[in-house]
Amino acid sequence: MPSWIGTVILPLSGLLLSLPARAEVKARSCGEVRQAYGAKGFSLADIPYQEIAGEHLRICPQEYTCCTTEMEDKLSQQSKLEFENLVEETSHFVRTTFVSRHKKFDEFFRELLENAEKSLNDMFVRTYGMLYMQNSEVFQDLFTELKRYYTGGNVNLEEMLNDFWARLLERMFQLINPQYHFSEDYLECVSKYTDQLKPFGDVPRKLKIQVTRAFIAARTFVQGLTVGREVANRVSKVSPTPGCIRALMKMLYCPYCRGLPAVRPCENYCLNVMKGCLANQADLDTEWNLFLDAMLLVAERLEGPFNIESVMDPIDVKISEAIMNMQENSMQVSAKVFQGCGQPKPAPALRSARSAPENFNTRFRPYNPEERPTTAAGTSLDRLVTDIKEKLKLSKKVWSALPYTICKDESMTAGTSNEEECWNGHSKARYLPEIMNDGLTNQINNPEVDVDITRPDTLIRQQIMALRVMTNKLKNAYNGNDVNFQDTSDESSGSGSGSGCMDDVCPTEFEFVTTEAPAVDPDRREVDSSAAQLGHSLLSGSLVCMVLALQRLCR
């Protein structure tokens, strides 16, 4: 055979072997990628018409590609922005829950206080007229302090209520004894006998328990909604690490660079990327769930024994009942005070001749619970609480569930039904690595995201501490104990002092105990005892004479 035949065949065979490869390169167009890239709002000037060598790529596989360096940079930034928006959108429910419910509860409580004050003022003006208006600042100060407490002021509820009844006793004592002149020192002595003499009956003791517990629960619950709102807002604004951004780019846009813009990530691949990027958020879940449990417990208190609406709606009737008790017991109270504080000096003739208005003895109709109005926003507290309880339950485990919520979205991944036709980070094929568990420490072997498990996110740790502090406050409020809002957390809105417990005896955590009236001070028992003896020694005939005399004075 001629030697030239071999020399011709070899080059031809080499040429034939190389032709398919060259033909494949020319056949791989970037048309679909150009269309998808342009739809994102990017300039088509960045993208080639056909694949080019990929040695310049830093994140995506360095094979033939439709991506230039500029495209990879832009798509990397795009993946970061989309991830941030995804987290914010996915956490939208929990954020709006706390924002909207905080607004509703705050409006409700504020309007409830305004309505209660207006109701009392209207009733007392009609009933007592000028007599009330001349002493209205006593009642105005009561509501001012209640509002100040609710808004975070440093108010001791028990001391404030004790002061209210003491001031009311001073004013009424002068009104039922216009024939005497009382100095400031004498009136101060009168006020010291408020607890022992019980001139207002059992109303002050009951009201103190009801108001203290209700206001502690209401203020703490709204404070909890504030903390929940702030934590949710801060946690939902993520700042992905460089390792997370690389993983996001590889998952979301490396298919573009490989000429596969329509191929979506495998679901399990997405889960590992999200678990790595949201590892710190998942660690928030434990404290978040404990916080929600405490909020739900206080919500139950708002529905039941600590219902501020059932306390404030009839407060005008309760105070008027206390005033009637004082009227009925005025003679005994005066006699005991005179014995304990001394006989007062007679008033000038002009003043003693003054008479109290006839309607000072007016009685009020009993309060009917069925007439309870719906206050703020046309709703009642029970309906508000029922609504928020449902929302709080739905907000549990929201942070550890973020990766699952994001990756279950059909627009995000190929879904479980296309496990062979999805992007696995390298090509269109099944994703084989196992799914990581939740939390920072479990990402040590995450195959997709480089996570430094020794450096927890500072912001997340701050939110964990804020939730821990608030949970403790809620537990105290559940037990009827006041809480101090002066702490270092950014979520606190003010301060409070005092205790919701009576007799300095506080119930143990999550144990409801009925509180009792404060004990009588030892140094006052002797005065109280002697006063009681005097009261029992009054003859019925003398009592009748005193009643007639008082009636003439009132006229």
C-alpha positions as CSV (number, residue, x, y, z in Angstrom):
1,M,0.0,0.0,0.0
2,P,1.3,3.4,-0.8
3,S,2.7,5.4,2.1
4,W,0.9,8.5,1.2
5,I,-2.4,6.9,2.0
6,G,-1.7,6.8,5.7
7,T,-0.5,10.3,5.9
8,V,-3.7,11.6,4.4
9,I,-6.0,9.5,6.6
10,L,-4.4,10.5,9.9
11,P,-4.9,14.3,9.5
12,L,-8.4,13.6,8.2
13,S,-9.2,11.4,11.1
14,G,-7.9,14.1,13.5
15,L,-10.0,16.7,11.7
16,L,-13.1,14.5,11.9
17,L,-12.6,13.8,15.6
18,S,-12.4,17.5,16.4
19,L,-15.3,18.6,14.3
20,P,-18.1,17.5,16.8
21,A,-16.5,19.5,19.6
22,R,-16.2,22.7,17.5
23,A,-19.7,22.2,16.2
24,E,-21.1,21.9,19.8
25,V,-19.4,25.2,20.8
26,K,-21.0,27.1,17.9
27,A,-24.4,25.5,18.7
28,R,-24.6,26.8,22.3
29,S,-26.3,30.1,22.1
30,C,-26.9,32.5,25.0
31,G,-30.2,33.6,23.6
32,E,-32.4,32.3,26.5
33,V,-29.9,33.8,29.0
34,R,-30.0,37.1,27.3
35,Q,-33.7,37.2,27.5
36,A,-33.9,36.2,31.2
37,Y,-31.0,38.6,32.0
38,G,-32.7,41.5,30.2
39,A,-36.0,40.7,32.1
40,K,-34.1,41.4,35.3
41,G,-33.5,45.0,34.1
42,F,-29.9,44.5,33.2
43,S,-28.2,45.8,30.1
44,L,-27.7,43.2,27.3
45,A,-24.4,44.9,26.5
46,D,-22.9,42.8,29.3
47,I,-23.8,39.4,27.9
48,P,-22.3,37.5,25.0
49,Y,-24.3,36.0,22.2
50,Q,-22.6,32.6,22.6
51,E,-20.8,30.8,25.3
52,I,-17.3,31.7,26.2
53,A,-14.6,30.1,28.2
54,G,-15.3,30.4,32.0
55,E,-11.8,30.6,33.5
56,H,-12.7,34.1,34.8
57,L,-15.6,33.0,36.9
58,R,-15.1,33.2,40.7
59,I,-18.3,31.6,42.0
60,C,-19.9,29.6,39.2
61,P,-18.3,26.4,37.6
62,Q,-15.4,27.5,35.4
63,E,-16.8,25.8,32.2
64,Y,-18.1,27.3,29.0
65,T,-20.4,30.0,30.2
66,C,-22.8,32.8,29.2
67,C,-21.5,35.0,32.0
68,T,-18.8,37.6,32.0
69,T,-17.1,38.9,35.1
70,E,-19.4,41.9,35.2
71,M,-22.5,39.7,34.9
72,E,-21.3,37.5,37.7
73,D,-20.8,40.5,40.0
74,K,-24.2,42.0,39.1
75,L,-26.1,38.7,39.5
76,S,-24.3,38.1,42.8
77,Q,-25.6,41.5,44.1
78,Q,-29.0,40.6,42.7
79,S,-29.1,37.3,44.6
80,K,-28.3,39.2,47.8
81,L,-31.1,41.7,47.3
82,E,-33.6,39.0,46.4
83,F,-32.6,37.0,49.5
84,E,-33.1,40.0,51.8
85,N,-36.5,40.7,50.2
86,L,-37.5,37.0,50.5
87,V,-36.8,37.0,54.2
88,E,-38.7,40.2,54.7
89,E,-41.7,39.0,52.7
90,T,-41.7,35.6,54.4
91,S,-41.7,37.2,57.9
92,H,-44.4,39.8,56.9
93,F,-47.1,38.0,58.8
94,V,-45.4,38.0,62.1
95,R,-44.3,41.6,61.7
96,T,-47.7,43.0,60.7
97,T,-49.3,40.9,63.6
98,F,-47.3,42.7,66.2
99,V,-47.4,46.1,64.6
100,S,-51.2,46.1,64.0
101,R,-52.2,44.4,67.3
102,H,-49.9,46.8,69.3
103,K,-51.7,49.7,67.7
104,K,-55.1,48.2,68.4
105,F,-54.4,47.4,72.1
106,D,-52.7,50.7,72.8
107,E,-55.6,52.6,71.3
108,F,-58.1,50.5,73.2
109,F,-56.4,51.0,76.6
110,R,-56.0,54.7,76.1
111,E,-59.6,55.2,75.0
112,L,-60.8,53.0,77.9
113,L,-59.1,55.4,80.4
114,E,-60.4,58.4,78.6
115,N,-64.0,57.0,78.6
116,A,-63.8,56.0,82.3
117,E,-62.6,59.5,83.3
118,K,-65.4,61.2,81.2
119,S,-68.0,58.8,82.6
120,L,-67.0,59.6,86.2
121,N,-66.9,63.3,85.5
122,D,-70.3,63.4,83.9
123,M,-71.9,61.3,86.6
124,F,-70.4,63.3,89.5
125,V,-71.3,66.6,87.9
126,R,-74.9,65.6,87.5
127,T,-75.0,64.1,91.0
128,Y,-72.9,66.4,93.2
129,G,-72.8,69.6,91.0
130,M,-70.6,72.3,92.4
131,L,-69.5,70.2,95.3
132,Y,-67.7,67.8,93.0
133,M,-66.4,70.5,90.7
134,Q,-64.7,72.2,93.6
135,N,-62.9,68.9,94.4
136,S,-62.6,67.4,91.0
137,E,-58.7,67.6,90.9
138,V,-58.7,64.7,93.4
139,F,-60.3,62.5,90.7
140,Q,-58.4,64.1,87.8
141,D,-55.1,63.3,89.6
142,L,-56.2,59.7,89.9
143,F,-56.7,59.2,86.2
144,T,-53.6,61.2,85.4
145,E,-51.5,58.8,87.4
146,L,-53.2,55.8,85.9
147,K,-52.5,57.1,82.4
148,R,-48.9,57.8,83.5
149,Y,-48.4,54.3,84.8
150,Y,-49.8,52.7,81.6
151,T,-47.5,54.8,79.4
152,G,-44.5,53.6,81.4
153,G,-44.2,56.2,84.1
154,N,-42.5,55.4,87.4
155,V,-45.7,55.1,89.4
156,N,-46.3,52.8,92.4
157,L,-50.0,51.8,91.9
158,E,-50.6,50.8,95.5
159,E,-49.2,54.0,96.9
160,M,-51.0,56.1,94.4
161,L,-54.4,54.5,95.2
162,N,-53.8,54.8,98.9
163,D,-53.0,58.5,98.4
164,F,-56.2,58.9,96.4
165,W,-58.4,57.5,99.2
166,A,-56.6,59.5,101.8
167,R,-57.1,62.7,99.9
168,L,-60.8,61.8,99.3
169,L,-61.2,61.2,103.0
170,E,-59.7,64.6,103.9
171,R,-62.1,66.4,101.5
172,M,-65.2,64.5,102.6
173,F,-64.3,64.8,106.3
174,Q,-64.4,68.5,105.9
175,L,-67.7,68.4,104.0
176,I,-69.5,66.3,106.6
177,N,-68.1,68.4,109.5
178,P,-68.5,72.0,108.2
179,Q,-68.9,73.3,111.8
180,Y,-65.2,72.7,112.5
181,H,-62.0,74.2,111.2
182,F,-59.3,71.7,110.3
183,S,-55.6,72.6,109.9
184,E,-53.3,70.8,107.5
185,D,-51.7,68.9,110.4
186,Y,-55.2,67.7,111.5
187,L,-56.2,66.6,108.0
188,E,-52.9,64.7,107.7
189,C,-53.8,62.9,111.0
190,V,-57.2,62.1,109.5
191,S,-55.7,60.5,106.4
192,K,-53.6,58.2,108.6
193,Y,-56.8,56.5,109.7
194,T,-58.0,55.6,106.3
195,D,-57.0,51.9,106.5
196,Q,-58.1,51.3,110.1
197,L,-61.4,53.1,110.0
198,K,-62.4,51.9,106.5
199,P,-64.6,54.9,106.0
200,F,-65.3,53.8,102.4
201,G,-66.1,50.2,103.3
202,D,-64.4,47.4,101.4
203,V,-64.3,49.3,98.1
204,P,-60.7,50.6,98.3
205,R,-59.3,47.2,99.1
206,K,-61.1,45.4,96.3
207,L,-60.4,48.2,93.8
208,K,-56.7,48.2,94.7
209,I,-56.5,44.5,93.9
210,Q,-58.5,44.8,90.7
211,V,-56.8,48.0,89.4
212,T,-53.3,46.9,90.3
213,R,-53.5,43.5,88.6
214,A,-55.4,44.8,85.6
215,F,-53.0,47.6,84.9
216,I,-49.9,45.5,85.4
217,A,-51.3,42.9,83.0
218,A,-52.4,45.6,80.4
219,R,-49.2,47.6,80.5
220,T,-46.9,44.5,80.4
221,F,-48.9,43.0,77.5
222,V,-48.7,46.1,75.4
223,Q,-45.0,46.3,76.3
224,G,-44.7,42.7,75.1
225,L,-46.3,43.6,71.8
226,T,-43.8,46.4,71.5
227,V,-40.8,44.0,72.1
228,G,-42.3,41.5,69.7
229,R,-42.7,44.2,67.0
230,E,-39.1,45.5,67.4
231,V,-37.5,42.0,67.5
232,A,-39.5,40.9,64.4
233,N,-38.5,44.1,62.5
234,R,-34.9,43.8,63.3
235,V,-34.5,40.0,62.7
236,S,-36.3,40.2,59.3
237,K,-33.7,42.7,58.0
238,V,-30.9,40.3,57.3
239,S,-27.3,41.1,56.4
240,P,-25.9,38.0,54.6
241,T,-22.3,37.1,55.1
242,P,-19.9,36.9,52.1
243,G,-20.1,33.1,52.4
244,C,-23.9,33.3,52.2
245,I,-23.8,35.6,49.2
246,R,-21.6,33.2,47.3
247,A,-24.0,30.3,48.1
248,L,-27.0,32.4,47.0
249,M,-25.3,33.4,43.7
250,K,-24.4,29.8,43.0
251,M,-27.9,28.6,43.7
252,L,-29.9,31.3,42.0
253,Y,-27.9,32.5,39.1
254,C,-25.2,30.0,38.2
255,P,-27.8,28.3,36.1
256,Y,-27.8,31.5,34.0
257,C,-24.1,31.2,33.5
258,R,-24.5,27.5,32.5
259,G,-27.1,28.5,29.9
260,L,-30.0,27.1,32.0
261,P,-32.0,30.1,33.2
262,A,-35.3,28.2,33.4
263,V,-33.9,25.4,35.7
264,R,-34.7,26.0,39.3
265,P,-32.7,24.9,42.4
266,C,-33.4,21.5,44.0
267,E,-35.5,21.9,47.1
268,N,-33.0,20.2,49.4
269,Y,-30.2,22.2,47.9
270,C,-32.2,25.4,48.7
271,L,-32.8,24.2,52.3
272,N,-29.1,23.8,53.0
273,V,-28.3,27.2,51.5
274,M,-31.1,28.9,53.6
275,K,-30.2,27.0,56.8
276,G,-26.6,28.2,56.4
277,C,-27.6,31.8,55.6
278,L,-30.3,31.9,58.4
279,A,-28.5,29.9,61.0
280,N,-28.5,32.7,63.6
281,Q,-32.2,33.4,63.1
282,A,-33.1,29.8,63.8
283,D,-31.3,30.1,67.2
284,L,-33.8,32.8,68.1
285,D,-36.7,30.3,68.1
286,T,-36.3,28.9,71.6
287,E,-36.6,32.3,73.3
288,W,-39.2,33.5,70.8
289,N,-41.4,30.5,71.6
290,L,-41.0,31.0,75.4
291,F,-41.9,34.7,74.9
292,L,-45.0,33.8,72.9
293,D,-46.1,31.3,75.6
294,A,-45.8,34.0,78.3
295,M,-47.8,36.5,76.1
296,L,-50.5,33.9,75.7
297,L,-50.7,33.4,79.5
298,V,-51.0,37.1,80.2
299,A,-53.6,37.3,77.4
300,E,-55.7,34.7,79.4
301,R,-55.4,37.0,82.5
302,L,-56.7,39.9,80.4
303,E,-59.7,37.8,79.6
304,G,-60.3,36.7,83.1
305,P,-59.4,38.0,86.6
306,F,-57.2,40.9,85.3
307,N,-59.7,42.3,82.7
308,I,-59.0,46.0,82.7
309,E,-62.2,46.7,80.9
310,S,-64.3,45.2,83.6
311,V,-62.4,47.2,86.2
312,M,-62.4,50.6,84.5
313,D,-65.9,50.7,83.0
314,P,-67.7,50.7,86.4
315,I,-65.0,52.6,88.3
316,D,-67.3,55.6,88.7
317,V,-70.0,53.5,90.3
318,K,-67.5,51.8,92.6
319,I,-66.1,55.2,93.8
320,S,-69.6,56.5,94.3
321,E,-70.4,53.4,96.3
322,A,-67.4,54.2,98.5
323,I,-68.6,57.8,98.9
324,M,-72.0,56.5,100.0
325,N,-70.3,54.2,102.6
326,M,-68.6,57.2,103.9
327,Q,-71.8,59.1,104.2
328,E,-73.5,56.3,106.0
329,N,-70.7,55.9,108.5
330,S,-69.8,59.6,108.8
331,M,-70.8,59.9,112.4
332,Q,-68.8,56.9,113.6
333,V,-65.8,58.0,111.4
334,S,-65.9,61.5,112.9
335,A,-66.2,60.2,116.4
336,K,-63.2,57.9,116.0
337,V,-61.1,60.6,114.3
338,F,-61.9,63.1,117.0
339,Q,-60.8,60.6,119.6
340,G,-57.6,59.8,117.8
341,C,-56.6,63.2,116.5
342,G,-58.3,65.4,119.1
343,Q,-61.2,67.7,119.2
344,P,-61.0,70.2,116.3
345,K,-61.6,73.9,116.7
346,P,-65.0,75.3,115.8
347,A,-65.2,77.0,112.4
348,P,-66.1,80.7,112.1
349,A,-69.9,81.3,112.2
350,L,-70.0,82.1,108.5
351,R,-68.5,78.8,107.4
352,S,-70.4,76.6,109.8
353,A,-73.6,78.0,108.4
354,R,-72.8,76.7,105.0
355,S,-74.8,73.7,103.9
356,A,-73.8,70.8,101.7
357,P,-76.0,70.2,98.7
358,E,-79.1,68.1,99.0
359,N,-77.8,65.7,96.3
360,F,-74.7,64.8,98.4
361,N,-76.8,61.9,99.7
362,T,-78.0,60.8,96.2
363,R,-77.8,57.1,95.6
364,F,-76.8,55.6,92.3
365,R,-78.5,52.7,90.5
366,P,-76.5,49.5,90.6
367,Y,-74.1,48.7,87.8
368,N,-75.3,46.2,85.2
369,P,-72.5,44.2,83.6
370,E,-74.7,43.5,80.6
371,E,-74.5,47.3,79.8
372,R,-70.8,47.0,79.3
373,P,-70.0,49.1,76.2
374,T,-67.6,48.3,73.5
375,T,-64.9,51.0,73.7
376,A,-62.0,51.6,71.4
377,A,-62.6,50.9,67.7
378,G,-66.1,49.5,68.5
379,T,-64.7,46.3,70.0
380,S,-64.3,44.8,73.5
381,L,-61.2,43.5,75.2
382,D,-62.4,39.9,75.0
383,R,-62.6,40.1,71.2
384,L,-59.2,41.7,70.9
385,V,-57.6,39.1,73.1
386,T,-59.3,36.2,71.2
387,D,-57.9,37.6,68.0
388,I,-54.3,38.2,69.3
389,K,-54.2,34.7,70.8
390,E,-54.8,33.1,67.4
391,K,-52.2,35.3,65.8
392,L,-49.6,34.5,68.5
393,K,-50.1,30.8,68.1
394,L,-49.5,31.1,64.4
395,S,-46.2,33.0,65.0
396,K,-44.5,30.1,66.9
397,K,-41.4,28.6,65.3
398,V,-41.5,31.3,62.7
399,W,-37.7,31.8,62.5
400,S,-36.6,28.2,62.3
401,A,-39.3,27.7,59.7
402,L,-38.0,30.4,57.4
403,P,-35.8,28.1,55.2
404,Y,-38.7,25.7,54.7
405,T,-41.2,28.5,53.9
406,I,-38.9,30.0,51.4
407,C,-37.9,26.8,49.7
408,K,-41.4,25.4,49.5
409,D,-42.4,28.3,47.3
410,E,-43.0,27.1,43.7
411,S,-41.3,30.2,42.3
412,M,-38.2,29.5,44.3
413,T,-37.4,25.8,43.7
414,A,-38.2,22.9,41.4
415,G,-40.2,21.2,44.1
416,T,-40.0,17.6,45.3
417,S,-41.6,16.3,42.0
418,N,-38.6,17.4,39.9
419,E,-35.7,16.1,41.9
420,E,-33.9,14.9,38.7
421,E,-34.6,18.1,36.7
422,C,-33.3,20.7,39.1
423,W,-30.1,22.7,39.7
424,N,-27.9,21.1,42.3
425,G,-25.1,23.7,42.2
426,H,-23.1,22.1,39.4
427,S,-25.6,20.8,36.8
428,K,-29.2,19.8,36.2
429,A,-29.4,16.6,38.3
430,R,-30.5,15.3,41.7
431,Y,-29.1,16.9,44.9
432,L,-27.4,14.2,47.0
433,P,-26.0,15.8,50.2
434,E,-28.1,15.4,53.4
435,I,-30.1,18.3,54.8
436,M,-28.5,20.1,57.8
437,N,-30.3,20.5,61.1
438,D,-31.4,24.0,62.3
439,G,-29.2,26.5,64.2
440,L,-25.7,27.8,64.1
441,T,-23.8,24.9,65.6
442,N,-25.4,22.4,63.1
443,Q,-23.9,24.3,60.1
444,I,-20.3,23.2,60.8
445,N,-20.5,20.7,58.0
446,N,-22.9,22.6,55.7
447,P,-21.8,21.7,52.2
448,E,-23.1,24.9,50.6
449,V,-22.4,27.8,53.0
450,D,-19.2,28.6,54.8
451,V,-20.5,29.3,58.3
452,D,-18.3,30.4,61.2
453,I,-20.1,28.7,64.1
454,T,-17.7,30.4,66.6
455,R,-19.0,33.9,65.9
456,P,-22.8,34.2,66.7
457,D,-24.5,37.2,65.2
458,T,-24.4,40.1,67.7
459,L,-27.8,41.5,66.7
460,I,-29.5,38.2,67.1
461,R,-28.0,37.7,70.5
462,Q,-29.3,41.1,71.5
463,Q,-32.8,40.1,70.5
464,I,-32.5,36.9,72.4
465,M,-31.7,38.9,75.5
466,A,-34.5,41.3,74.9
467,L,-37.0,38.4,74.6
468,R,-35.6,36.8,77.8
469,V,-36.0,40.0,79.8
470,M,-39.6,40.6,78.4
471,T,-40.6,37.0,79.1
472,N,-39.6,37.4,82.8
473,K,-41.7,40.6,83.0
474,L,-44.6,38.7,81.5
475,K,-44.3,35.9,84.0
476,N,-44.3,38.5,86.8
477,A,-47.4,40.2,85.3
478,Y,-49.1,36.8,85.0
479,N,-48.7,36.4,88.8
480,G,-50.0,39.9,89.5
481,N,-46.5,41.3,90.3
482,D,-45.4,44.7,89.1
483,V,-42.3,44.9,86.9
484,N,-39.5,47.4,86.6
485,F,-39.2,48.8,83.0
486,Q,-35.9,50.5,83.7
487,D,-33.5,48.1,82.0
488,T,-30.8,48.2,79.4
489,S,-32.8,46.7,76.6
490,D,-33.7,48.9,73.7
491,E,-37.2,47.6,73.7
492,S,-38.2,49.1,77.1
493,S,-40.5,52.0,77.0
494,G,-40.4,53.4,80.5
495,S,-40.3,52.3,84.1
496,G,-42.6,51.2,86.8
497,S,-42.3,50.6,90.5
498,G,-44.2,48.9,93.3
499,S,-45.7,45.5,93.6
500,G,-49.0,43.9,92.6
501,C,-48.7,41.6,95.6
502,M,-50.5,42.5,98.8
503,D,-48.8,42.0,102.2
504,D,-45.5,41.6,100.5
505,V,-46.5,38.1,99.7
506,C,-46.0,37.3,96.0
507,P,-47.3,34.0,94.4
508,T,-44.8,31.7,92.9
509,E,-44.3,31.6,89.2
510,F,-47.4,30.7,87.2
511,E,-49.4,30.2,90.3
512,F,-52.5,32.3,90.9
513,V,-53.1,33.4,94.5
514,T,-55.8,35.7,95.7
515,T,-54.3,38.7,97.4
516,E,-55.5,40.1,100.7
517,A,-55.8,43.5,102.3
518,P,-52.6,45.0,103.8
519,A,-52.1,44.3,107.4
520,V,-52.7,47.0,110.0
521,D,-49.4,48.6,111.3
522,P,-48.7,47.6,114.9
523,D,-48.4,51.2,116.1
524,R,-51.9,51.9,114.9
525,R,-53.7,48.9,116.5
526,E,-54.1,50.7,119.9
527,V,-55.8,53.7,118.3
528,D,-58.0,51.4,116.2
529,S,-59.0,49.3,119.2
530,S,-59.9,52.3,121.3
531,A,-61.8,53.8,118.4
532,A,-63.8,50.6,118.0
533,Q,-64.6,50.5,121.8
534,L,-65.9,54.1,121.5
535,G,-68.0,53.1,118.5
536,H,-69.6,50.2,120.4
537,S,-70.3,52.4,123.4
538,L,-72.4,54.9,121.5
539,L,-76.0,54.8,122.7
540,S,-78.7,54.5,120.1
541,G,-80.4,57.7,121.2
542,S,-77.2,59.7,120.8
543,L,-76.8,58.2,117.3
544,V,-80.3,59.3,116.3
545,C,-79.5,62.8,117.5
546,M,-76.3,62.9,115.5
547,V,-78.1,61.8,112.4
548,L,-80.7,64.6,112.8
549,A,-78.0,67.1,113.4
550,L,-76.1,66.1,110.3
551,Q,-79.2,66.2,108.2
552,R,-79.9,69.8,109.3
553,L,-76.3,70.7,108.4
554,C,-76.6,69.2,105.0
555,R,-79.7,71.2,104.3
